[in-house]
Amino acid sequence: MNGASREALAAARESLDALADNTSVDVAKLAEELDAVTALLDREVSLRRVLTDPAQSGEAKAELARRLLGGQVGGETVDLISGMVRSRWSRSRDLVDAVEELAATADLTAAQRAGALDDVEDELFRFGRIVESSTALRAALTDKSAPASAKGGLLRSLLGGKANPVTERLVVRLVTRPRGRSLEAGLESLSKLAAARRNRMVAVVTSAVPLTEQQRQRLGAGLARIYGREMHLNLDVDPEVLGGLVVRVGDEIIDGTIVARLDEANRRIAG
């Protein structure tokens, strides 16, 4: 997002955080209702254009949101959406993206309250690796001709009873309503949101063999010192790296594998 939309999203995140800090607020219900609003705004293009029309006053748009949503969702959701449409948005689609992010964040907050946020983070990562390794599964989940109900049923059969309910809800929403994103991009976005719940960054660590608990702790502490923030490690094993580690933090890659060092030596010899 750019300009006005970025500022509006930042304000919406602060509003959601204020609600999440109140333990009397049912954040799982809030997530469900925000997801329903996302679906409504994604479906009703004219409505979201009206709610983001810069020619209309913020209060007029907030009143419209209250009339439409009042009695359909809880007061917290109405207040949150009303506040969002008072803000200026660069594009009408940005409003939908923002509500969708808040829905996911509310679900992750529910997991955090239950002490299950680490499980959800790990399950999202592992599911991404499963999809990456199975061409047939990825094809089934991204088939545009397949009905959303069939994809949802497939996911529930795969994840039901095996993954945290929050993980299942997040993945089902992503697959049944991708909204133009690739499955991989959507899963990465969810992982980043999960990490942000604890003000952490995500490091994807690939090693030739599984790391010991001591190695994990030492690596996590080292990365935290480098980046100045707590780091959540998503661990992957790939024998082809031959030794050492490949660490990816956002767009930055720290490659300390034997393969990388051999390649560098070869470049120096050739040069």
Backbone bond lengths (Angstrom), bond angles and torsions (degrees), N, CA, C in turn:
res aa  C-N    CA-C-N  psi(-1)  N-CA   C-N-CA  omega(-1)  CA-C   N-CA-C  phi
1 M - - - 1.452 - - 1.529 109.58 -
2 N 1.314 115.91 152.49 1.446 121.14 -179.00 1.526 111.08 -125.91
3 G 1.312 115.87 158.05 1.449 122.65 170.12 1.512 115.08 51.05
4 A 1.334 114.48 -121.58 1.457 120.97 -174.72 1.519 112.34 -59.92
5 S 1.318 116.59 -38.74 1.465 119.65 -178.22 1.522 111.68 -63.81
6 R 1.333 116.94 -38.22 1.456 119.84 179.78 1.527 110.44 -63.62
7 E 1.334 115.87 -42.08 1.461 120.10 178.85 1.523 110.76 -66.48
8 A 1.334 116.56 -39.96 1.462 120.24 179.90 1.528 111.02 -65.09
9 L 1.311 116.49 -40.01 1.458 120.11 178.91 1.528 110.66 -66.05
10 A 1.309 117.38 -40.79 1.462 120.46 178.74 1.524 110.61 -60.56
11 A 1.332 116.62 -41.39 1.462 120.24 178.32 1.529 111.11 -66.25
12 A 1.329 116.78 -39.01 1.466 120.68 178.65 1.518 111.01 -65.30
13 R 1.323 117.42 -39.51 1.470 120.69 177.37 1.522 110.77 -61.35
14 E 1.340 116.37 -41.39 1.460 119.74 179.14 1.528 110.68 -63.79
15 S 1.332 116.52 -39.89 1.470 120.33 178.60 1.520 110.88 -63.97
16 L 1.329 116.70 -41.80 1.463 120.12 178.56 1.523 110.37 -65.84
17 D 1.327 117.66 -41.13 1.463 120.51 179.12 1.521 110.64 -60.58
18 A 1.328 116.16 -38.83 1.468 119.70 178.95 1.528 110.64 -63.85
19 L 1.316 116.77 -40.06 1.460 120.23 176.91 1.527 110.67 -67.23
20 A 1.328 116.67 -42.45 1.462 121.01 -177.39 1.522 111.84 -65.33
21 D 1.339 117.04 -27.53 1.458 120.70 179.07 1.532 111.82 -71.49
22 N 1.324 115.97 -17.08 1.466 121.23 178.71 1.524 108.50 -89.98
23 T 1.311 117.13 107.20 1.463 120.20 -174.66 1.523 113.07 -67.32
24 S 1.339 117.47 -13.04 1.466 119.43 177.88 1.536 111.84 -78.84
25 V 1.329 116.74 -12.47 1.467 120.96 178.94 1.530 109.01 -81.96
26 D 1.318 116.43 129.00 1.465 122.12 177.60 1.528 107.80 -81.64
27 V 1.328 116.35 95.65 1.460 119.85 -174.43 1.529 112.07 -71.37
28 A 1.335 117.72 -27.23 1.465 119.29 176.57 1.530 110.22 -66.59
29 K 1.321 116.40 -41.28 1.470 120.31 176.26 1.523 110.02 -66.35
30 L 1.323 116.41 -40.37 1.466 120.69 177.96 1.518 110.31 -59.51
31 A 1.333 117.20 -42.30 1.465 121.42 178.37 1.524 110.84 -61.26
32 E 1.323 116.47 -43.78 1.465 120.60 -179.47 1.524 111.16 -63.01
33 E 1.324 116.02 -41.52 1.464 119.64 -178.99 1.528 111.49 -70.99
34 L 1.316 117.41 -39.12 1.468 119.99 177.09 1.524 110.69 -65.28
35 D 1.315 116.55 -34.93 1.463 119.81 175.97 1.523 110.49 -64.36
36 A 1.328 117.60 -39.79 1.461 121.17 178.03 1.533 110.86 -64.60
37 V 1.336 116.72 -38.28 1.474 120.43 177.25 1.525 110.03 -66.92
38 T 1.327 116.90 -39.37 1.472 120.64 176.45 1.519 110.27 -56.91
39 A 1.328 116.58 -47.92 1.463 120.89 -179.49 1.527 110.79 -61.63
40 L 1.334 116.85 -40.62 1.468 121.08 179.46 1.529 111.05 -62.85
41 L 1.328 116.40 -49.43 1.462 119.81 -177.83 1.524 112.14 -68.43
42 D 1.320 116.72 -32.55 1.466 120.08 178.02 1.521 110.47 -68.19
43 R 1.321 115.96 -34.90 1.463 121.44 -177.81 1.528 111.93 -80.56
44 E 1.328 116.83 -39.36 1.470 121.54 -174.25 1.529 109.96 -100.43
45 V 1.313 115.18 87.20 1.465 120.69 -176.17 1.529 111.19 -62.24
46 S 1.326 117.18 -42.33 1.470 120.31 -178.39 1.519 111.28 -63.40
47 L 1.328 116.97 -35.49 1.465 120.34 -179.98 1.517 110.78 -66.17
48 R 1.305 117.11 -47.35 1.460 118.48 -178.11 1.525 111.11 -67.26
49 R 1.320 116.80 -28.32 1.468 118.49 176.12 1.519 110.75 -68.51
50 V 1.315 116.75 -39.30 1.463 120.22 177.32 1.522 110.00 -64.54
51 L 1.334 116.56 -42.32 1.458 120.78 -176.58 1.522 113.25 -72.57
52 T 1.317 117.43 -12.18 1.472 120.51 177.48 1.529 111.89 -117.89
53 D 1.329 116.98 11.55 1.468 121.99 -177.73 1.525 109.59 -69.36
54 P 1.340 118.96 115.38 1.466 120.24 -178.36 1.527 113.44 -67.79
55 A 1.342 116.57 -15.16 1.460 119.75 179.16 1.527 111.84 -77.68
56 Q 1.334 117.16 -17.50 1.458 121.54 179.26 1.528 109.78 -93.32
57 S 1.327 116.19 147.03 1.459 119.49 179.16 1.526 109.91 -70.31
58 G 1.321 115.11 151.23 1.453 119.36 179.10 1.511 112.24 -59.77
59 E 1.324 117.57 -39.06 1.460 120.29 -178.46 1.524 111.24 -67.80
60 A 1.338 116.93 -36.96 1.472 120.09 178.55 1.532 109.97 -63.87
61 K 1.318 116.37 -40.94 1.473 119.78 179.34 1.526 110.45 -68.79
62 A 1.332 116.73 -38.37 1.461 119.82 178.23 1.526 110.96 -64.79
63 E 1.319 116.69 -39.60 1.467 120.04 178.55 1.522 111.22 -65.31
64 L 1.328 117.21 -38.36 1.465 120.71 176.49 1.528 110.05 -62.39
65 A 1.330 116.54 -43.93 1.462 120.14 179.00 1.524 110.83 -61.74
66 R 1.320 116.71 -41.33 1.460 119.94 179.53 1.522 111.48 -64.21
67 R 1.341 117.10 -40.54 1.473 119.98 179.04 1.518 111.25 -65.78
68 L 1.321 116.92 -39.99 1.459 120.53 -177.51 1.525 112.78 -72.32
69 L 1.327 115.89 -38.84 1.456 119.69 -171.84 1.519 114.03 -98.11
70 G 1.319 116.49 -22.33 1.459 119.74 -178.77 1.521 111.27 -57.56
71 G 1.320 117.18 130.14 1.457 121.39 -177.86 1.516 113.28 86.55
72 Q 1.341 116.72 -15.83 1.463 121.21 178.25 1.526 111.48 -96.44
73 V 1.327 115.67 -34.60 1.462 121.60 179.09 1.519 108.57 -133.90
74 G 1.322 116.43 170.92 1.456 121.09 -177.54 1.518 113.38 -71.34
75 G 1.333 114.98 166.37 1.453 121.05 -177.41 1.510 113.34 -61.23
76 E 1.336 117.02 -37.43 1.474 119.27 179.69 1.518 111.08 -62.11
77 T 1.334 116.37 -41.96 1.469 120.11 179.76 1.519 110.56 -66.68
78 V 1.323 116.60 -42.95 1.471 119.95 178.22 1.521 110.51 -59.31
79 D 1.328 116.83 -46.63 1.470 120.41 -179.29 1.526 111.20 -63.05
80 L 1.329 116.23 -40.45 1.455 120.14 -179.00 1.524 111.33 -64.50
81 I 1.330 116.84 -47.72 1.463 120.42 -179.87 1.515 111.22 -66.81
82 S 1.335 116.80 -39.11 1.469 120.10 178.72 1.524 110.44 -60.26
83 G 1.323 116.37 -42.38 1.454 119.76 177.62 1.515 111.96 -64.17
84 M 1.326 116.54 -37.69 1.464 120.04 -179.03 1.522 111.65 -66.08
85 V 1.332 117.92 -41.48 1.468 118.85 -176.52 1.524 111.77 -76.97
86 R 1.338 117.38 -13.31 1.464 118.99 171.84 1.525 110.58 -69.76
87 S 1.313 116.50 -27.76 1.468 120.75 -179.23 1.520 110.92 -74.75
88 R 1.317 114.96 164.26 1.465 120.77 175.82 1.526 109.12 -91.51
89 W 1.330 116.55 139.65 1.458 122.86 179.77 1.524 108.88 -124.74
90 S 1.318 116.24 135.96 1.468 120.74 -179.06 1.518 111.32 -66.91
91 R 1.339 116.63 -36.55 1.466 121.85 178.59 1.520 108.06 -138.13
92 S 1.323 116.57 149.07 1.460 119.70 -179.93 1.525 110.88 -64.28
93 R 1.326 116.88 -32.84 1.459 120.48 179.33 1.523 111.64 -63.63
94 D 1.329 117.46 -29.87 1.455 120.43 -179.50 1.522 111.54 -61.48
95 L 1.321 116.66 -33.74 1.466 120.08 177.70 1.526 110.20 -62.73
96 V 1.329 117.18 -43.29 1.467 120.86 179.36 1.525 110.15 -64.20
97 D 1.327 116.45 -44.61 1.460 120.38 178.88 1.526 110.80 -58.47
98 A 1.328 116.31 -40.38 1.457 121.01 -177.81 1.525 111.52 -67.77
99 V 1.339 116.78 -44.51 1.469 119.74 179.11 1.526 109.83 -63.33
100 E 1.330 116.56 -39.28 1.464 120.76 178.02 1.533 110.38 -62.04
101 E 1.321 117.43 -42.87 1.465 120.27 178.57 1.525 110.80 -62.58
102 L 1.334 116.92 -41.95 1.455 119.61 -179.84 1.518 111.47 -64.51
103 A 1.338 117.10 -35.60 1.463 120.64 177.34 1.528 110.26 -61.72
104 A 1.323 116.28 -46.15 1.467 120.55 179.20 1.524 110.69 -64.73
105 T 1.325 116.89 -41.43 1.457 120.73 -179.72 1.525 111.16 -64.10
106 A 1.329 116.64 -39.23 1.458 119.90 178.03 1.524 110.83 -63.70
107 D 1.325 117.49 -40.43 1.463 120.54 177.11 1.527 110.55 -64.27
108 L 1.316 116.98 -41.31 1.465 120.49 178.98 1.526 111.08 -66.16
109 T 1.324 116.02 -32.92 1.465 119.99 175.63 1.521 110.54 -64.75
110 A 1.330 116.53 -38.88 1.463 120.72 176.67 1.530 109.93 -61.22
111 A 1.332 116.13 -41.73 1.465 119.79 177.60 1.522 110.95 -64.83
112 Q 1.322 116.42 -39.80 1.463 120.62 179.85 1.527 110.40 -63.38
113 R 1.327 117.09 -43.07 1.465 120.48 178.52 1.526 111.19 -60.53
114 A 1.323 115.96 -33.74 1.467 120.63 -178.69 1.525 112.08 -85.23
115 G 1.333 117.14 1.64 1.456 120.57 -178.84 1.516 113.26 72.27
116 A 1.341 116.75 24.06 1.467 120.69 -174.86 1.519 113.14 -116.68
117 L 1.332 117.90 13.16 1.461 119.76 -175.98 1.528 111.52 -63.90
118 D 1.329 117.45 -39.90 1.470 120.16 177.92 1.524 110.52 -59.86
119 D 1.334 116.50 -42.37 1.467 120.36 179.32 1.524 110.77 -60.81
120 V 1.328 116.29 -44.16 1.467 120.15 -178.98 1.522 110.60 -63.84
121 E 1.337 116.82 -43.83 1.467 120.27 177.87 1.523 110.96 -57.56
122 D 1.315 115.66 -48.06 1.465 120.04 -178.35 1.527 111.15 -65.01
123 E 1.314 117.29 -39.95 1.463 120.76 -178.42 1.527 111.74 -67.51
124 L 1.321 117.05 -38.10 1.466 119.72 176.20 1.522 110.35 -62.33
125 F 1.321 115.90 -43.01 1.460 120.19 179.67 1.526 110.76 -64.25
126 R 1.319 116.53 -47.47 1.463 120.35 -178.62 1.522 111.63 -64.27
127 F 1.326 116.45 -38.61 1.466 118.65 178.17 1.524 110.05 -62.49
128 G 1.329 116.56 -40.52 1.460 119.70 177.13 1.516 111.99 -60.18
129 R 1.317 117.03 -39.19 1.464 120.29 178.55 1.529 111.23 -69.15
130 I 1.322 117.19 -36.79 1.470 120.58 177.45 1.520 110.13 -63.13
131 V 1.319 116.61 -45.56 1.464 120.45 179.35 1.523 110.59 -63.18
132 E 1.325 115.85 -40.56 1.466 120.75 -179.50 1.521 111.87 -62.07
133 S 1.333 116.16 -33.66 1.462 120.45 -176.22 1.526 113.89 -89.75
134 S 1.335 117.69 -7.11 1.464 121.02 -177.47 1.523 110.56 -123.30
135 T 1.308 115.55 100.59 1.474 120.08 179.30 1.521 111.55 -60.93
136 A 1.332 116.27 -38.98 1.465 120.02 -178.32 1.520 111.37 -65.57
137 L 1.324 117.31 -42.99 1.469 120.50 -179.95 1.516 110.71 -65.50
138 R 1.335 116.65 -44.71 1.460 119.07 179.90 1.522 110.62 -61.20
139 A 1.325 116.87 -41.27 1.464 120.83 179.73 1.519 110.47 -61.92
140 A 1.316 116.86 -41.48 1.464 120.32 -179.32 1.526 111.59 -66.18
141 L 1.325 116.48 -38.02 1.465 120.51 -176.76 1.518 113.29 -79.74
142 T 1.320 117.60 -19.56 1.468 120.74 -178.04 1.528 112.96 -111.33
143 D 1.324 116.88 5.49 1.468 121.83 -179.92 1.531 109.70 -66.87
144 K 1.324 116.75 112.39 1.462 120.67 -176.57 1.523 112.97 -68.24
145 S 1.330 117.10 -21.14 1.459 120.00 179.88 1.526 112.82 -85.07
146 A 1.325 116.96 -13.74 1.465 120.64 -179.12 1.522 110.01 -81.25
147 P 1.335 118.35 137.26 1.459 120.53 179.77 1.522 111.72 -66.75
148 A 1.326 115.25 149.96 1.460 120.04 -179.49 1.522 111.28 -60.48
149 S 1.336 116.68 -34.25 1.462 119.53 -179.53 1.524 111.69 -62.91
150 A 1.330 116.41 -36.79 1.465 120.09 179.46 1.530 110.41 -68.40
151 K 1.332 116.47 -41.53 1.474 119.53 178.38 1.516 110.75 -65.12
152 G 1.346 115.77 -42.15 1.452 119.27 178.67 1.522 111.50 -62.23
153 G 1.324 116.29 -40.74 1.455 120.07 178.31 1.514 112.25 -63.67
154 L 1.327 116.08 -40.67 1.462 120.43 178.10 1.520 110.89 -61.66
155 L 1.326 116.15 -44.90 1.460 119.99 -178.88 1.525 111.58 -65.67
156 R 1.315 116.42 -39.83 1.470 119.18 -179.84 1.524 110.88 -66.27
157 S 1.333 115.79 -33.41 1.467 117.97 177.28 1.528 111.27 -70.34
158 L 1.338 116.04 -30.02 1.462 120.41 179.80 1.529 112.41 -81.02
159 L 1.334 116.21 -38.68 1.461 120.63 -170.75 1.522 113.77 -104.92
160 G 1.322 117.16 -24.65 1.455 120.76 -175.51 1.523 112.26 -57.18
161 G 1.330 115.70 123.98 1.456 120.05 179.95 1.513 114.29 79.63
162 K 1.332 117.51 -10.00 1.472 120.94 -178.73 1.521 111.67 -109.45
163 A 1.320 116.78 -27.35 1.460 121.80 -179.03 1.529 109.17 -118.97
164 N 1.316 115.49 161.41 1.455 120.52 176.13 1.536 109.26 -60.14
165 P 1.330 118.40 141.79 1.473 120.38 179.60 1.524 113.42 -55.16
166 V 1.339 117.39 -33.02 1.467 120.03 177.57 1.520 110.33 -64.98
167 T 1.317 117.20 -44.01 1.466 120.99 176.92 1.522 110.22 -57.82
168 E 1.314 116.00 -46.53 1.466 120.21 -179.03 1.520 111.14 -60.70
169 R 1.334 117.01 -46.09 1.470 119.96 -179.38 1.530 111.20 -61.67
170 L 1.339 116.60 -45.13 1.463 120.39 -178.14 1.529 111.37 -62.40
171 V 1.323 116.49 -44.27 1.458 119.97 -177.65 1.528 110.73 -69.76
172 V 1.326 117.64 -40.87 1.467 120.32 178.84 1.526 110.26 -61.25
173 R 1.319 117.23 -44.28 1.474 120.08 178.30 1.519 111.24 -60.56
174 L 1.322 115.73 -45.44 1.464 119.73 -178.34 1.519 111.69 -61.40
175 V 1.321 116.92 -43.86 1.464 120.66 -175.08 1.530 111.27 -75.42
176 T 1.324 117.65 -39.68 1.468 119.42 -176.44 1.526 112.19 -80.46
177 R 1.349 117.02 -22.87 1.470 120.30 176.22 1.528 109.14 -134.19
178 P 1.324 118.03 73.01 1.471 119.89 -176.49 1.520 113.82 -68.63
179 R 1.310 117.68 -25.67 1.470 122.62 177.19 1.531 111.70 53.18
180 G 1.339 114.98 44.89 1.451 120.16 172.83 1.515 115.23 86.28
181 R 1.348 118.03 -4.03 1.468 120.22 -179.91 1.518 110.30 -90.77
182 S 1.314 115.36 153.61 1.458 119.24 169.83 1.520 107.90 -74.76
183 L 1.320 116.60 158.37 1.455 120.85 178.83 1.522 110.16 -61.97
184 E 1.328 116.54 -41.04 1.462 120.63 -178.88 1.529 111.34 -63.99
185 A 1.332 116.67 -43.71 1.464 120.26 -179.61 1.525 110.88 -64.57
186 G 1.327 115.94 -39.23 1.455 119.67 179.08 1.514 112.31 -64.82
187 L 1.331 117.41 -42.56 1.462 120.86 179.03 1.528 111.08 -66.04
188 E 1.322 116.61 -38.86 1.467 119.64 178.44 1.525 110.64 -64.25
189 S 1.337 115.88 -40.27 1.465 120.08 178.28 1.525 111.03 -62.58
190 L 1.326 117.14 -42.12 1.465 120.70 178.52 1.526 111.09 -64.13
191 S 1.332 116.82 -38.88 1.463 120.25 178.59 1.527 110.92 -63.15
192 K 1.312 116.81 -39.76 1.462 120.51 179.32 1.525 110.78 -66.91
193 L 1.328 117.28 -38.45 1.455 120.10 177.67 1.524 110.85 -64.74
194 A 1.338 115.66 -39.79 1.453 119.77 179.04 1.531 110.31 -62.39
195 A 1.311 116.35 -43.75 1.464 120.09 179.06 1.520 111.27 -64.72
196 A 1.320 116.68 -37.39 1.461 120.85 -178.12 1.520 112.07 -65.51
197 R 1.337 117.76 -23.50 1.461 119.87 179.20 1.520 110.99 -59.11
198 R 1.310 117.66 -26.62 1.460 119.75 178.31 1.522 110.77 -115.91
199 N 1.306 114.53 20.45 1.460 120.18 -179.36 1.517 110.76 56.46
200 R 1.329 114.52 40.44 1.460 119.82 -179.50 1.520 110.12 -111.95
201 M 1.319 114.52 158.85 1.448 120.93 171.88 1.525 108.07 -103.43
202 V 1.336 115.52 158.57 1.463 120.85 -179.96 1.519 109.09 -106.55
203 A 1.328 115.72 129.76 1.463 121.69 174.02 1.522 107.92 -116.32
204 V 1.327 116.35 123.70 1.466 120.80 175.30 1.520 106.70 -92.46
205 V 1.327 116.53 116.08 1.465 122.60 -173.26 1.529 108.98 -111.83
206 T 1.331 116.00 121.17 1.463 121.31 177.36 1.523 108.80 -111.89
207 S 1.328 115.45 126.92 1.461 120.48 -179.29 1.523 109.54 -132.76
208 A 1.328 115.68 161.81 1.463 120.14 -179.50 1.527 111.30 -71.32
209 V 1.326 116.72 -33.00 1.470 121.91 179.20 1.524 107.55 -134.12
210 P 1.330 118.34 158.70 1.470 120.19 179.44 1.529 111.61 -58.79
211 L 1.319 116.14 140.72 1.459 120.71 178.12 1.529 110.00 -79.68
212 T 1.313 115.91 147.68 1.458 120.14 173.59 1.526 108.82 -76.48
213 E 1.321 116.47 165.20 1.468 120.47 178.72 1.517 110.79 -60.51
214 Q 1.344 117.11 -38.99 1.461 120.74 178.50 1.526 111.06 -64.08
215 Q 1.340 116.39 -40.98 1.467 120.01 178.11 1.520 111.15 -64.94
216 R 1.319 116.54 -39.08 1.472 120.40 178.27 1.525 110.57 -61.36
217 Q 1.330 115.51 -47.23 1.460 119.21 -178.27 1.519 111.57 -63.93
218 R 1.334 116.48 -41.10 1.465 120.62 -179.26 1.536 110.15 -66.29
219 L 1.339 116.81 -42.50 1.462 120.31 179.20 1.520 110.73 -65.77
220 G 1.337 116.61 -44.19 1.457 119.99 179.27 1.516 111.91 -60.57
221 A 1.334 117.16 -42.35 1.463 120.98 179.34 1.522 111.14 -65.87
222 G 1.332 116.32 -39.53 1.459 119.79 179.21 1.519 112.41 -65.24
223 L 1.320 116.16 -43.78 1.462 119.63 178.99 1.530 111.31 -66.86
224 A 1.335 116.49 -35.95 1.469 119.99 177.79 1.526 110.63 -62.20
225 R 1.331 116.47 -38.25 1.466 119.78 177.93 1.528 110.80 -66.66
226 I 1.336 116.07 -39.32 1.472 119.98 -178.45 1.522 111.31 -66.90
227 Y 1.330 116.43 -45.29 1.464 120.32 -172.57 1.523 113.87 -98.20
228 G 1.331 116.90 -7.69 1.452 119.64 176.84 1.512 114.45 72.48
229 R 1.332 117.25 17.50 1.464 121.34 179.07 1.517 108.78 -144.70
230 E 1.343 115.58 152.73 1.456 119.69 175.62 1.522 109.21 -60.33
231 M 1.313 116.14 142.71 1.462 120.83 -173.72 1.526 110.41 -119.78
232 H 1.335 115.81 129.52 1.465 120.48 172.64 1.524 108.06 -96.50
233 L 1.344 116.36 129.35 1.455 120.90 -176.71 1.523 110.57 -99.52
234 N 1.328 116.59 122.53 1.459 122.35 168.12 1.527 106.85 -98.96
235 L 1.325 116.34 115.77 1.460 121.17 -170.76 1.515 111.90 -100.76
236 D 1.319 115.85 135.11 1.455 122.41 178.22 1.526 108.30 -134.88
237 V 1.323 116.09 148.99 1.474 121.40 -179.95 1.521 108.96 -116.93
238 D 1.335 115.45 128.19 1.457 121.30 178.51 1.530 108.04 -140.45
239 P 1.331 118.42 104.63 1.474 121.24 -177.96 1.521 113.42 -57.46
240 E 1.329 118.11 -20.89 1.459 120.45 -176.67 1.521 113.02 -70.33
241 V 1.328 118.07 -14.86 1.465 117.88 179.22 1.525 111.37 -74.11
242 L 1.341 118.23 -15.93 1.461 125.31 172.68 1.521 114.59 71.75
243 G 1.273 119.37 -10.90 1.452 122.36 -179.64 1.508 110.33 147.38
244 G 1.334 116.51 160.73 1.449 119.17 -177.65 1.515 111.13 80.16
245 L 1.318 116.00 -160.57 1.461 121.68 -175.23 1.512 111.05 -138.80
246 V 1.344 115.68 150.26 1.463 122.12 164.82 1.516 105.87 -117.56
247 V 1.327 117.27 122.57 1.458 122.29 -178.93 1.522 108.44 -118.20
248 R 1.340 115.86 124.40 1.471 120.23 177.19 1.519 108.99 -115.47
249 V 1.323 116.05 122.64 1.463 122.87 176.13 1.515 106.92 -121.39
250 G 1.332 115.90 105.11 1.458 119.45 -174.27 1.512 109.98 63.09
251 D 1.328 116.23 -124.31 1.465 120.63 179.48 1.524 112.49 -92.83
252 E 1.323 116.99 -0.97 1.472 121.05 -176.78 1.521 110.50 -95.51
253 I 1.314 116.39 133.26 1.461 121.46 179.88 1.529 109.26 -118.12
254 I 1.331 115.79 126.78 1.462 122.28 174.87 1.518 105.77 -108.29
255 D 1.326 116.06 106.26 1.463 120.69 -173.93 1.516 109.69 -107.10
256 G 1.338 115.76 110.04 1.458 119.90 179.30 1.508 111.94 -118.98
257 T 1.328 116.81 29.28 1.462 119.75 -177.38 1.517 111.42 -82.52
258 I 1.332 115.04 162.19 1.466 120.70 175.47 1.523 109.67 -61.80
259 V 1.338 116.36 -39.97 1.458 120.23 -179.99 1.525 110.65 -58.61
260 A 1.330 116.38 -44.31 1.464 119.93 -179.21 1.522 110.84 -63.09
261 R 1.347 115.74 -41.70 1.466 118.69 -179.92 1.532 111.58 -66.80
262 L 1.332 116.52 -38.11 1.467 119.65 176.99 1.527 110.81 -64.32
263 D 1.336 115.56 -42.85 1.465 119.56 179.38 1.527 110.22 -61.29
264 E 1.353 115.96 -41.44 1.456 119.93 179.87 1.533 110.28 -64.73
265 A 1.320 117.36 -40.95 1.474 120.89 178.69 1.514 110.41 -62.61
266 N 1.324 116.47 -43.07 1.453 120.52 178.87 1.533 111.76 -62.18
267 R 1.341 115.47 -39.77 1.477 118.56 178.82 1.513 111.04 -63.52
268 R 1.346 115.91 -39.58 1.465 119.31 -179.64 1.524 111.07 -66.90
269 I 1.339 116.10 -40.01 1.469 119.91 178.77 1.528 110.12 -64.83
270 A 1.332 115.14 -44.90 1.471 119.48 -178.61 1.525 110.81 -66.77
271 G 1.339 115.61 -32.96 1.473 118.86 -177.60 1.494 111.99 -79.20
